[in-house]
């Protein structure tokens, strides 16, 4: 799995989110909309504009899981 930091751009029904992934090493953000779900066991409220850590599968970079809210 690959971990990226990103920003929630939009909330969707069924606890899904569109996240803009930030590129590592301080480069400008990569505009890849990634449809994610949350894996947080507690009911943490995630809203538009939150910084999150996303876990992505290297074979499919369009879907992932939010593993941490910053």
Rosetta constraint file for C-alpha pairs under 8 A:
AtomPair CA 1 CA 55 HARMONIC 6.32 0.50
AtomPair CA 1 CA 56 HARMONIC 5.72 0.50
AtomPair CA 1 CA 57 HARMONIC 5.09 0.50
AtomPair CA 1 CA 58 HARMONIC 6.39 0.50
AtomPair CA 2 CA 55 HARMONIC 5.65 0.50
AtomPair CA 2 CA 56 HARMONIC 5.15 0.50
AtomPair CA 2 CA 57 HARMONIC 6.30 0.50
AtomPair CA 2 CA 58 HARMONIC 6.52 0.50
AtomPair CA 3 CA 53 HARMONIC 6.65 0.50
AtomPair CA 3 CA 54 HARMONIC 5.60 0.50
AtomPair CA 3 CA 55 HARMONIC 4.61 0.50
AtomPair CA 3 CA 56 HARMONIC 6.25 0.50
AtomPair CA 4 CA 21 HARMONIC 6.51 0.50
AtomPair CA 4 CA 22 HARMONIC 6.80 0.50
AtomPair CA 4 CA 23 HARMONIC 7.51 0.50
AtomPair CA 4 CA 24 HARMONIC 7.60 0.50
AtomPair CA 4 CA 53 HARMONIC 5.66 0.50
AtomPair CA 4 CA 54 HARMONIC 5.30 0.50
AtomPair CA 4 CA 55 HARMONIC 6.63 0.50
AtomPair CA 4 CA 56 HARMONIC 7.76 0.50
AtomPair CA 5 CA 21 HARMONIC 6.03 0.50
AtomPair CA 5 CA 22 HARMONIC 5.63 0.50
AtomPair CA 5 CA 23 HARMONIC 7.86 0.50
AtomPair CA 5 CA 51 HARMONIC 7.12 0.50
AtomPair CA 5 CA 52 HARMONIC 5.77 0.50
AtomPair CA 5 CA 53 HARMONIC 4.47 0.50
AtomPair CA 5 CA 54 HARMONIC 6.10 0.50
AtomPair CA 6 CA 19 HARMONIC 6.07 0.50
AtomPair CA 6 CA 20 HARMONIC 5.33 0.50
AtomPair CA 6 CA 21 HARMONIC 4.16 0.50
AtomPair CA 6 CA 22 HARMONIC 5.12 0.50
AtomPair CA 6 CA 51 HARMONIC 5.78 0.50
AtomPair CA 6 CA 52 HARMONIC 5.44 0.50
AtomPair CA 6 CA 53 HARMONIC 6.21 0.50
AtomPair CA 6 CA 54 HARMONIC 6.94 0.50
AtomPair CA 7 CA 19 HARMONIC 5.43 0.50
AtomPair CA 7 CA 20 HARMONIC 5.31 0.50
AtomPair CA 7 CA 21 HARMONIC 6.63 0.50
AtomPair CA 7 CA 22 HARMONIC 7.74 0.50
AtomPair CA 7 CA 48 HARMONIC 7.84 0.50
AtomPair CA 7 CA 49 HARMONIC 5.83 0.50
AtomPair CA 7 CA 50 HARMONIC 5.67 0.50
AtomPair CA 7 CA 51 HARMONIC 4.66 0.50
AtomPair CA 7 CA 52 HARMONIC 6.07 0.50
AtomPair CA 8 CA 17 HARMONIC 6.62 0.50
AtomPair CA 8 CA 18 HARMONIC 5.97 0.50
AtomPair CA 8 CA 19 HARMONIC 4.40 0.50
AtomPair CA 8 CA 20 HARMONIC 6.43 0.50
AtomPair CA 8 CA 47 HARMONIC 7.04 0.50
AtomPair CA 8 CA 48 HARMONIC 5.11 0.50
AtomPair CA 8 CA 49 HARMONIC 5.18 0.50
AtomPair CA 8 CA 50 HARMONIC 5.52 0.50
AtomPair CA 8 CA 51 HARMONIC 6.61 0.50
AtomPair CA 8 CA 52 HARMONIC 7.25 0.50
AtomPair CA 9 CA 17 HARMONIC 7.49 0.50
AtomPair CA 9 CA 18 HARMONIC 5.54 0.50
AtomPair CA 9 CA 19 HARMONIC 5.40 0.50
AtomPair CA 9 CA 20 HARMONIC 6.42 0.50
AtomPair CA 9 CA 48 HARMONIC 5.49 0.50
AtomPair CA 9 CA 49 HARMONIC 6.20 0.50
AtomPair CA 10 CA 17 HARMONIC 5.77 0.50
AtomPair CA 10 CA 18 HARMONIC 5.13 0.50
AtomPair CA 10 CA 19 HARMONIC 7.20 0.50
AtomPair CA 10 CA 47 HARMONIC 7.89 0.50
AtomPair CA 10 CA 48 HARMONIC 5.56 0.50
AtomPair CA 11 CA 15 HARMONIC 7.56 0.50
AtomPair CA 11 CA 16 HARMONIC 6.25 0.50
AtomPair CA 11 CA 17 HARMONIC 4.53 0.50
AtomPair CA 11 CA 18 HARMONIC 6.39 0.50
AtomPair CA 11 CA 47 HARMONIC 6.91 0.50
AtomPair CA 11 CA 48 HARMONIC 6.54 0.50
AtomPair CA 12 CA 16 HARMONIC 5.07 0.50
AtomPair CA 12 CA 17 HARMONIC 5.42 0.50
AtomPair CA 12 CA 18 HARMONIC 7.48 0.50
AtomPair CA 15 CA 37 HARMONIC 6.14 0.50
AtomPair CA 15 CA 38 HARMONIC 7.03 0.50
AtomPair CA 16 CA 35 HARMONIC 6.66 0.50
AtomPair CA 16 CA 36 HARMONIC 5.50 0.50
AtomPair CA 16 CA 37 HARMONIC 4.68 0.50
AtomPair CA 16 CA 38 HARMONIC 7.22 0.50
AtomPair CA 17 CA 34 HARMONIC 7.86 0.50
AtomPair CA 17 CA 35 HARMONIC 5.64 0.50
AtomPair CA 17 CA 36 HARMONIC 5.26 0.50
AtomPair CA 17 CA 37 HARMONIC 6.41 0.50
AtomPair CA 18 CA 33 HARMONIC 5.85 0.50
AtomPair CA 18 CA 34 HARMONIC 5.41 0.50
AtomPair CA 18 CA 35 HARMONIC 4.82 0.50
AtomPair CA 18 CA 36 HARMONIC 6.40 0.50
AtomPair CA 19 CA 32 HARMONIC 7.89 0.50
AtomPair CA 19 CA 33 HARMONIC 5.72 0.50
AtomPair CA 19 CA 34 HARMONIC 5.26 0.50
AtomPair CA 19 CA 35 HARMONIC 6.67 0.50
AtomPair CA 19 CA 36 HARMONIC 7.17 0.50
AtomPair CA 20 CA 29 HARMONIC 7.62 0.50
AtomPair CA 20 CA 30 HARMONIC 7.07 0.50
AtomPair CA 20 CA 31 HARMONIC 5.83 0.50
AtomPair CA 20 CA 32 HARMONIC 5.87 0.50
AtomPair CA 20 CA 33 HARMONIC 5.47 0.50
AtomPair CA 20 CA 34 HARMONIC 6.75 0.50
AtomPair CA 21 CA 29 HARMONIC 6.48 0.50
AtomPair CA 21 CA 30 HARMONIC 5.84 0.50
AtomPair CA 21 CA 31 HARMONIC 6.71 0.50
AtomPair CA 21 CA 32 HARMONIC 6.33 0.50
AtomPair CA 21 CA 33 HARMONIC 7.50 0.50
AtomPair CA 21 CA 34 HARMONIC 7.65 0.50
AtomPair CA 22 CA 27 HARMONIC 7.98 0.50
AtomPair CA 22 CA 28 HARMONIC 7.22 0.50
AtomPair CA 22 CA 29 HARMONIC 4.40 0.50
AtomPair CA 22 CA 30 HARMONIC 5.74 0.50
AtomPair CA 23 CA 27 HARMONIC 5.70 0.50
AtomPair CA 23 CA 28 HARMONIC 6.46 0.50
AtomPair CA 23 CA 29 HARMONIC 5.25 0.50
AtomPair CA 23 CA 30 HARMONIC 5.82 0.50
AtomPair CA 32 CA 62 HARMONIC 7.54 0.50
AtomPair CA 33 CA 62 HARMONIC 6.94 0.50
AtomPair CA 34 CA 61 HARMONIC 7.17 0.50
AtomPair CA 34 CA 62 HARMONIC 4.68 0.50
AtomPair CA 34 CA 63 HARMONIC 5.39 0.50
AtomPair CA 34 CA 64 HARMONIC 6.87 0.50
AtomPair CA 35 CA 62 HARMONIC 6.29 0.50
AtomPair CA 35 CA 63 HARMONIC 4.98 0.50
AtomPair CA 35 CA 64 HARMONIC 6.55 0.50
AtomPair CA 36 CA 54 HARMONIC 7.87 0.50
AtomPair CA 36 CA 63 HARMONIC 5.55 0.50
AtomPair CA 36 CA 64 HARMONIC 4.72 0.50
AtomPair CA 36 CA 65 HARMONIC 5.04 0.50
AtomPair CA 36 CA 66 HARMONIC 6.41 0.50
AtomPair CA 37 CA 64 HARMONIC 6.78 0.50
AtomPair CA 37 CA 65 HARMONIC 5.00 0.50
AtomPair CA 37 CA 66 HARMONIC 6.02 0.50
AtomPair CA 38 CA 65 HARMONIC 5.50 0.50
AtomPair CA 38 CA 66 HARMONIC 4.66 0.50
AtomPair CA 38 CA 67 HARMONIC 6.58 0.50
AtomPair CA 39 CA 65 HARMONIC 6.33 0.50
AtomPair CA 39 CA 66 HARMONIC 6.01 0.50
AtomPair CA 39 CA 67 HARMONIC 5.67 0.50
AtomPair CA 40 CA 44 HARMONIC 7.13 0.50
AtomPair CA 40 CA 66 HARMONIC 7.46 0.50
AtomPair CA 40 CA 67 HARMONIC 6.21 0.50
AtomPair CA 40 CA 68 HARMONIC 7.21 0.50
AtomPair CA 46 CA 50 HARMONIC 6.61 0.50
AtomPair CA 46 CA 69 HARMONIC 7.63 0.50
AtomPair CA 50 CA 69 HARMONIC 7.25 0.50
AtomPair CA 50 CA 70 HARMONIC 7.32 0.50
AtomPair CA 51 CA 69 HARMONIC 6.17 0.50
AtomPair CA 51 CA 70 HARMONIC 5.38 0.50
AtomPair CA 52 CA 66 HARMONIC 6.62 0.50
AtomPair CA 52 CA 67 HARMONIC 7.58 0.50
AtomPair CA 52 CA 68 HARMONIC 5.63 0.50
AtomPair CA 52 CA 69 HARMONIC 4.43 0.50
AtomPair CA 52 CA 70 HARMONIC 5.56 0.50
AtomPair CA 53 CA 66 HARMONIC 5.87 0.50
AtomPair CA 53 CA 67 HARMONIC 5.83 0.50
AtomPair CA 53 CA 68 HARMONIC 5.10 0.50
AtomPair CA 53 CA 69 HARMONIC 6.45 0.50
AtomPair CA 53 CA 70 HARMONIC 7.58 0.50
AtomPair CA 54 CA 64 HARMONIC 6.35 0.50
AtomPair CA 54 CA 65 HARMONIC 5.52 0.50
AtomPair CA 54 CA 66 HARMONIC 4.52 0.50
AtomPair CA 54 CA 67 HARMONIC 5.91 0.50
AtomPair CA 54 CA 68 HARMONIC 7.36 0.50
AtomPair CA 55 CA 64 HARMONIC 5.51 0.50
AtomPair CA 55 CA 65 HARMONIC 5.18 0.50
AtomPair CA 55 CA 66 HARMONIC 6.28 0.50
AtomPair CA 55 CA 67 HARMONIC 6.58 0.50
AtomPair CA 56 CA 60 HARMONIC 7.24 0.50
AtomPair CA 56 CA 61 HARMONIC 5.94 0.50
AtomPair CA 56 CA 63 HARMONIC 6.69 0.50
AtomPair CA 56 CA 64 HARMONIC 4.62 0.50
AtomPair CA 56 CA 65 HARMONIC 6.75 0.50
AtomPair CA 57 CA 61 HARMONIC 6.20 0.50
AtomPair CA 57 CA 63 HARMONIC 7.74 0.50
AtomPair CA 57 CA 64 HARMONIC 6.87 0.50
